[in-house]
Amino acid sequence: MSADGVVGVRAVATLTGVGVGPGDPELLTVKAVRVLREADLVLVPVMADRAEPTATAVAPGADAGRAERIVRAHVAADRLRRLPFALDDRGGVTARRAAAWDAAARVVVEAIDAGARSLAFATIGDPNVYSTFGYLAQGVRALRPAVRVATVPGVTAMQELAARSGTPLCEGREPLTLLPATAGLALFADALAGPGTVVAYKGWRRHPELLAELRRHGRLTDAVLGRSLGLPGERIGPVDDAEHDLPYLSTLLVPARRDRRGGKL
């Protein structure tokens, strides 16, 4: 209650997923930087403990992950907290993965209960494109339905690869298909058979199979591969057989067939 006897209304907490781009700190939007700097708490995802998921946010150290390295260019490290969340489990929603998601949601709720009104979760790329943020938001709202969820869009890896390689993503009536290689080769093959641009994320261990499909559809020559975009060890160039150690977050861009300027209008 305030000094004049009026009962105060506690502000509703807001959890914002902030897209921080694929790797280059200069690709954050002005809004993304503002939201991160104004937040009561900035969370960056890290790999959960392999033995047992933890429910404790920890202060950042030297072994920063990709999202953390990007955010540190704009926000002081002592304002960040690591949120054990990501897992490399295979096979869909495993028990360990679900436990990590639940533990992460509890960390956020505990921060809200302790008084945090604005919380930002930094996510690679865009928070609405193959992001873990949606899983975190669902978990938090299940525990605290009143929490407001918002997102700040970010530059995606396919946009960065298109820009860096000088490859237009789509023109005129061309469709654009974005899919994860983890969804299987059938979807990738169907997309290659179509008239538009195809982008595959998470090529990783399936790269040899993707390469074979590109050859089968006659789409290998124009394809562009991007790995570690905006990071040390970055590589952008043609697709070839020499790439067998791709990182999980690699991007394959296969532009639509174009025979003349404005041909798809």
C-alpha positions as CSV (number, residue, x, y, z in Angstrom):
1,M,0.0,0.0,0.0
2,S,1.3,3.5,-0.9
3,A,1.6,6.4,1.5
4,D,-1.7,7.8,0.4
5,G,-3.5,4.5,1.3
6,V,-4.0,3.3,-2.3
7,V,-3.3,-0.4,-2.8
8,G,-0.7,-0.8,-5.6
9,V,-1.1,-3.1,-8.5
10,R,1.9,-5.2,-9.3
11,A,2.9,-5.0,-13.0
12,V,2.5,-8.1,-15.1
13,A,5.8,-9.6,-16.0
14,T,6.9,-9.8,-19.6
15,L,9.1,-12.5,-21.1
16,T,10.5,-11.4,-24.4
17,G,12.3,-13.7,-26.9
18,V,14.9,-11.5,-28.6
19,G,16.3,-12.6,-31.9
20,V,20.1,-11.9,-32.0
21,G,20.9,-13.1,-35.5
22,P,23.2,-15.9,-36.7
23,G,26.5,-14.7,-35.2
24,D,27.5,-11.1,-36.1
25,P,26.7,-8.7,-33.2
26,E,26.1,-5.9,-35.8
27,L,23.0,-7.7,-37.1
28,L,20.9,-7.0,-34.0
29,T,18.1,-4.5,-34.5
30,V,17.9,-1.3,-32.6
31,K,14.8,-2.6,-30.8
32,A,16.6,-5.8,-29.8
33,V,19.5,-3.9,-28.2
34,R,17.1,-1.7,-26.4
35,V,15.0,-4.6,-25.0
36,L,18.1,-6.4,-23.9
37,R,19.5,-3.3,-22.1
38,E,16.3,-2.4,-20.4
39,A,15.5,-5.9,-19.2
40,D,15.6,-6.7,-15.5
41,L,17.2,-10.0,-16.4
42,V,18.8,-11.2,-19.6
43,L,18.9,-15.0,-20.1
44,V,21.2,-16.7,-22.6
45,P,20.7,-20.5,-23.3
46,V,23.5,-23.0,-22.7
47,M,23.6,-26.8,-22.9
48,A,22.0,-28.5,-19.9
49,D,24.2,-30.8,-17.8
50,R,24.4,-34.1,-19.6
51,A,23.8,-36.1,-16.4
52,E,21.0,-34.1,-14.8
53,P,19.3,-30.9,-16.0
54,T,19.8,-28.1,-13.6
55,A,17.2,-25.5,-12.5
56,T,19.8,-22.9,-11.6
57,A,20.7,-19.9,-13.7
58,V,24.5,-19.3,-13.4
59,A,26.7,-16.3,-14.0
60,P,28.5,-16.2,-17.3
61,G,32.1,-17.4,-17.6
62,A,34.7,-17.5,-20.3
63,D,33.1,-20.4,-22.2
64,A,30.3,-18.3,-23.7
65,G,27.9,-19.9,-26.2
66,R,26.9,-18.2,-29.5
67,A,24.0,-16.2,-28.2
68,E,25.9,-15.1,-25.2
69,R,28.9,-13.9,-27.3
70,I,26.5,-11.9,-29.5
71,V,24.7,-10.3,-26.5
72,R,28.0,-9.4,-24.7
73,A,28.8,-7.0,-27.5
74,H,25.8,-4.9,-26.3
75,V,25.1,-5.8,-22.7
76,A,27.6,-6.0,-19.8
77,A,28.5,-9.6,-18.9
78,D,27.5,-9.2,-15.3
79,R,23.9,-8.5,-16.3
80,L,23.6,-11.9,-18.0
81,R,22.6,-15.2,-16.6
82,R,23.0,-18.5,-18.3
83,L,19.9,-20.7,-18.5
84,P,20.6,-24.4,-18.9
85,F,18.1,-25.3,-21.6
86,A,19.4,-26.7,-24.8
87,L,20.1,-30.4,-25.3
88,D,21.5,-32.5,-28.2
89,D,19.2,-35.4,-27.6
90,R,17.8,-37.3,-30.6
91,G,14.4,-38.8,-30.9
92,G,12.0,-35.9,-30.3
93,V,10.8,-34.9,-26.8
94,T,13.0,-37.2,-24.6
95,A,12.5,-37.3,-20.9
96,R,15.8,-35.4,-20.4
97,R,14.7,-32.7,-22.9
98,A,11.3,-32.2,-21.2
99,A,13.0,-32.1,-17.8
100,A,15.4,-29.4,-19.1
101,W,12.6,-27.3,-20.5
102,D,10.6,-27.6,-17.2
103,A,13.7,-26.7,-15.2
104,A,14.3,-23.6,-17.3
105,A,10.7,-22.5,-17.0
106,R,11.0,-22.7,-13.2
107,V,14.2,-20.5,-13.2
108,V,12.2,-17.9,-15.1
109,V,9.2,-18.1,-12.7
110,E,11.5,-17.9,-9.7
111,A,13.0,-14.7,-11.1
112,I,9.5,-13.3,-11.7
113,D,8.4,-14.2,-8.2
114,A,11.5,-12.5,-6.9
115,G,10.4,-9.2,-8.5
116,A,11.7,-9.2,-12.1
117,R,9.1,-7.6,-14.4
118,S,11.0,-7.6,-17.7
119,L,12.9,-10.7,-18.8
120,A,14.7,-11.2,-22.1
121,F,15.7,-14.5,-23.6
122,A,18.4,-14.2,-26.3
123,T,17.9,-16.7,-29.1
124,I,19.9,-17.3,-32.2
125,G,18.3,-16.0,-35.4
126,D,14.6,-15.2,-35.0
127,P,12.5,-16.3,-32.0
128,N,9.7,-17.5,-34.3
129,V,11.9,-19.6,-36.7
130,Y,13.0,-23.0,-35.3
131,S,13.8,-21.4,-32.0
132,T,13.8,-22.9,-28.5
133,F,12.0,-19.8,-27.2
134,G,8.6,-21.2,-27.9
135,Y,9.2,-24.2,-25.6
136,L,10.4,-21.9,-22.8
137,A,7.4,-19.6,-23.2
138,Q,4.9,-22.5,-23.1
139,G,6.5,-23.8,-19.9
140,V,6.5,-20.4,-18.2
141,R,2.8,-19.7,-19.1
142,A,1.8,-23.1,-17.8
143,L,3.2,-22.1,-14.4
144,R,2.2,-18.4,-14.5
145,P,-0.6,-17.9,-17.1
146,A,-0.6,-14.1,-16.5
147,V,2.9,-13.7,-17.8
148,R,3.0,-11.7,-21.1
149,V,5.0,-13.2,-23.9
150,A,6.5,-11.1,-26.6
151,T,9.1,-11.5,-29.4
152,V,11.6,-9.2,-31.2
153,P,12.4,-10.5,-34.7
154,G,15.9,-11.2,-35.7
155,V,18.0,-11.7,-38.8
156,T,17.9,-15.4,-39.8
157,A,20.8,-17.4,-41.1
158,M,19.2,-17.7,-44.5
159,Q,19.0,-13.9,-44.8
160,E,22.6,-13.5,-43.8
161,L,23.8,-16.2,-46.2
162,A,21.8,-14.7,-49.0
163,A,23.4,-11.3,-48.3
164,R,26.9,-12.5,-47.9
165,S,26.8,-14.7,-51.0
166,G,24.9,-12.2,-53.2
167,T,22.1,-14.7,-53.8
168,P,18.5,-13.3,-53.9
169,L,16.2,-15.6,-51.8
170,C,13.1,-15.1,-54.0
171,E,11.9,-13.1,-57.0
172,G,8.6,-12.5,-58.5
173,R,6.3,-15.5,-58.1
174,E,9.0,-17.8,-56.7
175,P,8.1,-19.7,-53.6
176,L,10.6,-20.0,-50.8
177,T,10.9,-23.2,-48.8
178,L,12.7,-23.4,-45.5
179,L,13.1,-26.7,-43.8
180,P,15.3,-28.6,-41.3
181,A,17.4,-31.4,-42.7
182,T,16.4,-33.3,-39.6
183,A,12.8,-33.6,-41.1
184,G,14.1,-36.1,-43.6
185,L,15.1,-36.3,-47.2
186,A,11.6,-36.6,-48.7
187,L,10.7,-33.0,-47.9
188,F,14.0,-31.8,-49.2
189,A,13.6,-33.7,-52.4
190,D,10.1,-32.5,-52.9
191,A,11.2,-28.9,-52.5
192,L,14.1,-29.3,-54.9
193,A,11.7,-30.6,-57.5
194,G,9.7,-27.4,-57.3
195,P,10.2,-24.0,-58.9
196,G,11.6,-22.0,-56.0
197,T,14.5,-21.4,-53.6
198,V,15.1,-24.1,-51.0
199,V,16.9,-23.5,-47.7
200,A,17.9,-26.3,-45.4
201,Y,19.0,-25.8,-41.8
202,K,20.8,-28.3,-39.5
203,G,22.5,-30.2,-42.4
204,W,25.1,-31.5,-40.1
205,R,25.3,-35.3,-40.3
206,R,22.9,-35.5,-43.3
207,H,25.2,-33.4,-45.5
208,P,26.3,-36.3,-47.8
209,E,22.6,-37.2,-48.4
210,L,21.7,-33.6,-49.1
211,L,24.6,-33.5,-51.5
212,A,23.3,-36.6,-53.3
213,E,19.9,-35.1,-53.7
214,L,21.3,-31.9,-55.1
215,R,23.1,-33.8,-57.8
216,R,20.0,-35.9,-58.6
217,H,17.9,-32.8,-59.2
218,G,20.6,-30.9,-61.0
219,R,20.7,-28.2,-58.4
220,L,24.3,-28.5,-57.1
221,T,26.1,-25.9,-59.3
222,D,24.3,-22.9,-57.8
223,A,24.0,-24.1,-54.2
224,V,25.7,-22.2,-51.5
225,L,26.8,-23.5,-48.1
226,G,27.3,-21.4,-45.0
227,R,28.9,-22.6,-41.8
228,S,29.6,-20.7,-38.6
229,L,28.1,-17.5,-40.0
230,G,29.6,-14.4,-38.3
231,L,31.9,-16.5,-36.2
232,P,35.6,-17.6,-36.3
233,G,36.0,-20.4,-38.8
234,E,33.2,-19.0,-41.0
235,R,33.0,-20.5,-44.5
236,I,30.7,-19.4,-47.3
237,G,30.9,-20.9,-50.7
238,P,30.0,-23.7,-53.1
239,V,28.9,-27.1,-51.9
240,D,31.5,-29.8,-52.3
241,D,32.5,-33.2,-51.1
242,A,35.2,-31.9,-48.8
243,E,32.7,-30.7,-46.2
244,H,32.2,-33.6,-43.8
245,D,32.6,-31.8,-40.4
246,L,29.7,-29.3,-40.6
247,P,28.4,-27.7,-37.4
248,Y,24.9,-28.4,-36.4
249,L,23.8,-24.8,-37.3
250,S,24.9,-24.9,-41.0
251,T,22.8,-23.4,-43.7
252,L,22.3,-24.7,-47.3
253,L,20.9,-22.3,-49.8
254,V,19.7,-23.6,-53.2
255,P,18.4,-20.7,-55.4
256,A,15.6,-21.0,-57.8
257,R,16.4,-21.6,-61.4
258,R,16.5,-18.2,-63.2
259,D,17.1,-17.8,-66.9
260,R,16.6,-14.1,-67.3
261,R,16.0,-10.9,-65.4
262,G,12.4,-10.6,-64.2
263,G,11.6,-14.0,-65.7
264,K,9.4,-14.9,-62.7
265,L,7.2,-11.8,-62.7
